[in-house]
Amino acid sequence: MDVHANAALSWSGRRELARRVVDDGWTLTAAAEAAGVSVRCARKWVQRYRQGDQLLLDRSSAPRRVANRTSAERVAVIIQLRRLRMTAAEIAETLRMPLSTVSGILARVGMGRLGRIGLEPAVRYERSRPGELLHVDVKKLGPDHPARPPSHRQAGSRCTSSAER
């Protein structure tokens, strides 16, 4: 549900407030007082309800447009330079732009990490049988030689004194 954490009303409460004003004929002040919100807040939800927004969800607080957004041509140049494997700092220096702007654009278009951009694909190989390259190194723990005393793994004790032998 798109209701922010500090919202005074849930979407059903907003709809009930708007329904009281529009359908039941309540005054804006009475409906706002009954819902426990300001008249300004009630007016906002009633206006949206009348405009046909039946869901009455929160809208994004992000601006609808950004006046100083980087032009599409400039973004295309940044992408081309990135494909030449230039770092964000090198691109920013070349184009005389702030590093934060270049980094934000690269992240937005999905090229934030250099990775394997512009390189040939990694060489992969497959084996004919699963586990074909598996190598197991086995250490013998048993008393293979009678002259060798048992290890601490067999004896269960790490302390070895001359009295135990």
C-alpha positions, 0 to 999 in steps of 0.5 A: 500500500502506498501510504507513507509512515506518518499519514494521518489517514489510510486510503480507506479513511481518505475515501470515507472522508471524501465520500462523506463530503461528496455523497452524504453532504457533510461540510468540509469542516465537519468531515475533517473534524470527524476524521481528525485532520485539518480542513486543508488535508480534507480539501486535498482528498475531496478534490482528488476524489472528485477528479476521479482518483478513487484509490486516494494513494500518496503521490511521489514528492519528487518533482515532476520535472527537473529544470537543469537535467543533463541533456540527452545528447550529453548523456549519450556522450557519457555512455559512449565514453563509458563504453571506452572503459573510462572511469567516472572521474575521467569522464567528468574531467574530460567533459568538465562536469561534476563527478557526482553528476556523471556518477548519477547518470551512469548509475541511472543508465545501469553502467555504474560499475565498470565490470566487463563493459566493452570487453569480449565475453569471459572464456568459459569451458564445460567438462564432459563429466561432472566432477572431472576436474575434482581433485581429492587430497587424502591424508592417511590417518591410520597407523601405516607404519609401526614406527610412527606413533598415532597422531592427535586426530587418532588419539583424541589428545593434543598433549603428548608427554614422554610418559604417555608414549 
